Amino acid sequence: MKLFTNVSLPTTSAAFKRVNVLFNETIIKISSDEIQSDELPEVIDLKGKILLPGGVDAHSHIITDKDPEKNLSHITKSALLGGWTSFAELSYFIPKPIFHLEDLNYWQELIEKNSYLDMAIWGNVDMASYPYHAEAAQQLWSHGIAGLALFYPSPNHHIPTLSLSEIMDLFLDIYESDTLFAFQGYDFEEDKEFSFQSQDNAIKKLLRRIQENPIHIPRISFYPTIEFLNSIYKRTDISYALCIGDLMKFFSGIDLDQEIELDDPEHQLFELLRTNKIYMLSNNVEALSLPKNVSQAFRGTTEKLLPYSYLWTLSELWKKRKVPLATVIKMTSENSAKRLGLYPIKGCLAAGSDADFVVYNPEKETFFKAPDGSMHKLEGSIEEVYLRGNRVVQKGKVSPPSGSFLLRKNSPKRRYNTTSWI
């Protein structure tokens, strides 16, 4: 058992609350008064440093058929260094898709042997097993996967592409369920290549077929699409993510050598960030090696950003641009955990939550070299990271892998999570 003293805890206002935190694997108590315990805890004085929840990323793409153990280990280690403590793997290129319950066993073992952080996993739909595909998908959902990934077109020859009419049938088959779907792709029937407009067209066609199913779009880079999705949020259960790498290019000029970049010619995006109208931010990190000729619709960003991406959001959005800290936490941790059905176990600093902590010192500075070779100064530093009560990062050193496999605990539907959505 451990006891943090002199903790600065963020609140919904700009003020901080000075508290003490008693925890083991989970948070036992948070109090502004002295905490008494029957068991003598290890006392750790944070000396006024800020305690943040570990970052939660709703969709990584890091498991491939080439060196899956190496990819998983290397990338999750980089993420943990940067304060990310939970990922949900939405693999594009896995050679063994997750169609059935027995398919989960391999991936669970892979994660628990190699991952430095806790991981949930998205499942897949095998249209080739019609008419039993919906039943298998429901079984996966009932077991606790993060959701079902829908690709349009599929970037993986092991996963059949579902047409929009087949997706509609799937929605109808499981209409009574709160099953979460992730939709990524573009209108390839009309456009041979990915573009912002072709993605926008595919999303709008999908929404004509939607019932009450919660839908998540892993990466939006086109301001008109963001504006459209925000305009219909009251009538649908749809969410989306912005890529932190795109924001780093947009606000800090870091060149990630990508063909697709965030498009906001009128610079209206900042107002949405400031006013809590962006659902979540994601790294969208991709595997170390990708198959050749992968469409831009399914490309992510480099793992080299992971040790700095959470810190960058704090420095650039909160410290520099005065986006409320509570809003930054929602975008990088709380909302992702809620959408994945992991809240309040993850993404939360409250009694009963996992003791996943980032110890942030706002008084220091951090310098990092971006992938394009440019140097950047970030306000603040991540000094320590805790995963389920164990200190796993200290002074840049990382403990051996201790990640666990995560199963969904709660509903991802927005009506159950009203406090942190627009």
N, C-alpha and C positions, 0 to 999 in steps of 0.2 A: 504494500500500500504506500502511496506517495501523497504528499501534500504540497501544492503550490501555494506560496504566500506572496503578497504584494503583486497581485495580478491586475493588469489593466484590461477590463473586459468591455468590448464594444457594446453599445446599446443602439436602440433605434434612432436616437438623437445623435448629435455630434459629440456628446459628452461620453466619457468613459466612467465605468464603475470600478472602484478598487475592491477586489474580492480575494478570497482564498478558495482553492479548489482541491477537494479530496477525491482521489480516484485510485482504482486498480486497473483492470482491463476496461471498465466502464467508469463514467463519472458518478461518484456517490453523492457528493454534495457541493453546492456552490453557495457561499455566504459571505456577506460583508463583515460578519462577526467572526471571532475566533472559532475554529472548528475543533471540537473534542472528539477523540476516537478511542475506543477500547484497545485497539491495536496501535502500537507506536509506529507512526508512518515515517518514511524518509522525507525530510523537509527540504524543499527546493525554493529558494528565494528568487523570484523573477525580477525583483528590483524595479517594478513598474513597467516591465515590458508587456507588450500586447499579446494576448492569447487569442488565436484565431482557429476556427475549425479547419481540419485538413481539406485540401481541395478535392472535389469530386468531378470527374470527367465522364460524361454520359456516353461517349463513343470514341474509343481508340480503335486503331486498325493495325495491330502489331503482330498478329499471328499469321504466318504463312507456311507453306509446305517446305520452305528452305530454312533450315536451322531454327525451328520454332523455339527451342529452348534458349538459344543464344539471343534471338530477338526479344523474347519475353524478359529475360534476365537483364539484358543491357538497358532496354528502354524503360522498364519499371524502376530500375535503380536510378536512372537520370530523373525520372518523375519524382521519386521520393526525395531526392536532394532538393527539388524545387518546392516541396510542400504538398504535393499531390499524394493523397493516401488511399484513394479509391478510383478505380477505372471500371467502365463497362465495355467489354470488348465486342465490337461490331465488326467481325472479320469479313473482309471482302474476298479473300483469296485462300481460305482454309481448304485443304484437300479433303477433309472429312467434315462436311457440314453437319450442323446439329438439327437433324430431322426428327429424332426420337429420343426418348429418355436415356436409352443405353449409350447414345452418342455423347452425352454429357460426361460420362465417367472419365474418358480420356482427357478431356479438357480440364476437368476438375483436378485430376492428378497433375497435369502439366502446370497449372497455375500454382498449386500448393507446393510444388517442388522448386519452382523457378522464379515466382513473382516476388518482388520486394514490397508490393502493396496489395490491398484487398481488391478482388475483381469479381464483378458480375459478368454475365455473358448473354448476348442476344442469340435467339434461335433463328432457324430458317424454315421455309415452307417448301416441301417437295411436291410440286404440282404433278410430277410424274406418277405419284401414288394415288391420283384421283380414283375414287371419291373419298379416300381415307386421309387425305392430306389435312383436312380441317380438324379431324379427330386427333391426329398426331400433334398438330399445333396446339390444340387445347390442352393436351396432356403436358406438353412442355410448359405452357403458361401456368397450369395448376401446380406444377412442381416448383415454380419460383424463378424462371428465367426473367431477364430484364424486359424482354419484349420480343417481337418478331420483326426481322429485317426484310423489307421489301425493296428489291433492286429493279430499276426500270431504265435500261435493260440490265440483265445480270452481268457483272464483270467476271463471273466465275462459272466455268463450264460445268462444274459439279452441281450448280444450283440453277434449275430451270427458270427462265424469265417468265413472270406472270404478266399477262395482258391486263389492261385496266378493267376489262369485264371480268376476268378471273379474280382480280383483287376485290371487285365489288361483290362477287359471289362469296369470297372468303369473309368479307365484312358481314354479309347477311347470315352466313353459317354460324358465326359466333357473335351475333348481335347482342345477346343477353350478357355477354362477358364484358369486363373492363380491360380486355387485352390491349396492351400498348403496341403500336406499330411504329417502326422507323421507315421513312420513305426517302430514298435517295436515287436520283437519276435525272433523266430529261426526256423530252418528247422525241424519242429516236425514230418514231414512225413518220414524223414530219421533217425532222432535221437530222442530217447524217452525223453532225458533230455537236458536242456540248456547247451551249452558250447560256448566258444568264436568262435570255428570253425563252430558250427551249426548256430550261428548268422551271421557269415561271409557268409556262404552258402546261407542263406535266402536273405540277401541283394543283393548278386550277381544274384540270380534268379529273384529278383524283378527288378533289373536294366536291365535285358534282355527284360523286358516288358514295360519299362518306355517310355513315349513319351517326351513331353516338360514340364510335370508337375513338380513343385518344390516339392522335397521330403526332409524331415528332419528326422534324426535318433537321438532320444533323449539321448541315452547313448552308447558310444563306449568305451570299456576297453581293446581292443586288438590292439597292435601296427600294425600288418600287415593289419588290416582293415582300420586303420587311413591312413596308407601309400597308400593303394589301393584307398580310396576315394579321397585323395589329388591328386592322379595321373589322375583322370578322371574328375576333377571339371570343366575343360574347355568344356567338351562335355556334361555335364549334369548340372541340377540345383539342386544339392544335397548339403545338409549341415548336420552337426552333432555336438553333444556336448560331452564334457568330464565332468565327475562328479567331483565336487570340493572335495567331500569326498574321492574319489579315489586318487586325487592328495595329499590330506592331509596325507593319508596313505603312498603314494609313497615317498613324500619329507620329511615329518615330523614324520613318523613312528606311527601315531595315529591308533590304532587298533579298527576298527568298528565292529569286529566280523562278517564279511561277508564272505561267501563262494567264491564270485566272487570279485577279486581284479584286479586292473590295471596291465596289463602284458606288460612290456617293458624291456626285459632282456638286451638289448644293451644300455639302457639309452639314446635313441635317441630323446625321447619326449621333453626334455628341449629345444633342438634346434628349434623344431617346435613352441614351446611357444614363444621363444625369437624372432623369425623371423615372427611373425604374421601369422602363418599357422595353427592355431587352430581356428575354427569358433567361438565357444562360450563355456562358462563354465556354468554349472547348478548345483543346489543343489540336484535335483532329490529326493526331500524330500517326504517321504511316510506318510500316515495317522498314527495316534497314535495306531490304531489297524487294523490288516489285517486278512482276511480270512485264515483259516488253509491251509497248503499245497500249498502256492503260489509259482509258479515257480520263480527261480532266474532271469529269463528274465524280470520279472515285479516287482522286489523288488527295493526299493530305499534306502535312507539313513535317519538317525534319524534327527528329528527336533532340537535336542540339539546342532547341529552344526550351525544353522542359525544365532544366534547372533554374530558369529565370522567368518563365511565363507568369506564374502566380505573383511573383515579386513585381514583375512589370505592371500588372494590373493595379497593384497597390500604389506603386510609385507614380505611374502615369495618370491613372484615373482618379485615385483618391488624393494623393499628396499634391500632384501638380494641377489637375483639372477640377478638383473639388467635387468629384462625384461622391456622394455620401458613402462612408465605409460600409454601412449596413447594406447598401445596394450592391457594392462590389462583392460582399460575402454571398449575397443571394445569387449573383450571377456565376460565381466560381465554385459554390459549394451547396448551398441550401436548396436552390431550385432543381439542380441536377438530382440530388438525393430524393427530393419529392417526386420528380418525374419518374425515377427508377423504382419507386416504391420502397426506398431504403430509409426514408426519414421517419422518425427522429433518431434512428440508430446511427446514421451517418449525416453529415452536413449540419450538425447541431451541437451547441455547447449547453447541455442541460443534464440534470440527473437522469441516469439510465442510458444516455448516449454512449457510444464507444468513445474511449479516451484517445481520439485522433486529434492531435494538437499541432499547430505551428506557432512557435515562439518567435515573434517578430519584434525587432528592435528598430523603432522609427528614427532613432538618433544617428544611426550609422549610414554609410553609403556603400553601395556595391557596384563594382565595375565589371562589365562583361563584354566579351568579344562576340559579336553576332556572326552568323554563318557567312555573311558577305565581307567580313573582315573589319567592319566598322566597330568602333569602341563606344560604349554607352555607359552613362552613370545613372544608377537607380537609387532613389531615396529609400533608405531602410535596408535591413538585411534579415534573412531567415537564419536564425542562430541554432535552433533545434527543431526536430520533428519527432513526434510521438505517434506510434501506431498501436492502438488498443492498449495503451498504458505503458508501452515500452519505448524508451528513447532509442530511435533507430537512426537518427542523424544528429551528429554533434561535431561542430567545427569542421564541416565538410567531409567527415568520415561516416560511412554507412555500415550498419550492422548487416550480418548475413540475411538472406531472404527469409521472410516470415509471413508472407502474404497468405490470405485465406480466400476460399471460394465463397462468394456472396449469393444468397438467395433472397428474392424479393420478400418483403415483410408486409407491405401495405398496398393499398390501391394507388395507381398512378394518376387517377382521374383528378382533374383540376377542382372539381366541386368538393373534394375532400382536403384540398390544400389551398384554400382561398387566401391565406394570409400573405403569400409571397408572390402572387401572380398579379398581373396588371389590374 
